Amino acid sequence: MIPAAPHPIQPRRWQQAWREAIRDPHELLAALGLETLASRVPDTAATGFALRVPRGFVARMRHGDPDDPLLRQVLPLDAELRPAPGFELDAVGDAAARAGRGLICKYRGRALLVATGSCAINCRYCFRRHFPYAEETAAAAGWREAVDAIAADTGIDEVILSGGDPLSLATSKLAELTDALAGIAHLRRLRIHTRLPVVLPERVDDEFVSWLVGLPWPVTVVIHANHAREFDADVDAAMARLRAAGATLLNQAVLLRGVNDSVDALADLCERGFEAGVLPYYLHQLDRVAGAAHFEVDEARALALHAALRVRLSGYLVPRLVREVAGDASKRPLQG
């Protein structure tokens, strides 16, 4: 059940939780009683793409379980260092779709802002794990280049805030952006792609909710959860606060080997998310980014899992199975 009255979240708690996140793989393993896995965690993997995971997310992992699906998403492993044909630095063609500093325009009517390179959690399968954030962050110079480009293109009616994670930014910084966008008459919708309400639910605080309520457009918040156990009472409360602020909530997941590649796991995720007020949206085939090959589920199995999910669940609980292909005009649906 969705909580009837979202409980208040204390101000500034999220910054403290952010600062206290675990950044040392060996500290993470010790916290879970998994010191024996240390030999599979080479320093070079964590150096190339640092570990970062909030302690609240770690608390949802099973102590002593080396195959815990939440742990698997964040723990650097030696498998990341093995070359894999077809796995690239820019897996989805972001560079070719650049339309300004931190601005990506792939699909008709939509502009994606890479608001920041920061995130509260570094997922090992992240398709932007090699993205040049230092040169390509829309927040630089007060958002001006990105805002000017959107204002000049009257065909853009929806702005998508992405990253990194846009909710890594202070609410005042987000307000700086939306105040600048508010003067663009052709904008009709705002979308926010974020993992923070799941991994750091403290982020949905009073200041953030007040900002959300005051926005002049309909807002869709697309969260990212891959397993039912990513939801707990605090996440439920954050979702309830987002809904109370008027946001439409959707979830996009990635099909990941060893995390959610079973009908039971996928069904549990869809049903648990819906209990929190979140509608399944996309189930992505893995973007083939360098370092993530060990997460890939082959397409035949993905199609079989999705077919079984359609049989098991009501239609509105079944996400669309898609793959992002560089140069395509939309996400590519996968159908058996």
Secondary structure by P-SEA (a helix, b strand, c coil): cccccccccccaaaaaaaaaccccaaaaaaaaccccccccccaaaaaabbbbbcaaaaaaccccccccccccccccccccccccccccccccccccccccccbbbccccbbbbcccccccccccccccccccccccccccccaaaaaaaaaacccccbbbbbccccccccaaaaaaaaaaacccccccbbbbbccccccccccccaaaaaaaaacccbbbbbbbbcccccccaaaaaaaaaaaaabbbbbbbbcccccccccaaaaaaaaaaaaaaccccccccccccccccccccccaaaaaaaaaaaaaccccccccbbbbbbccccccccccc
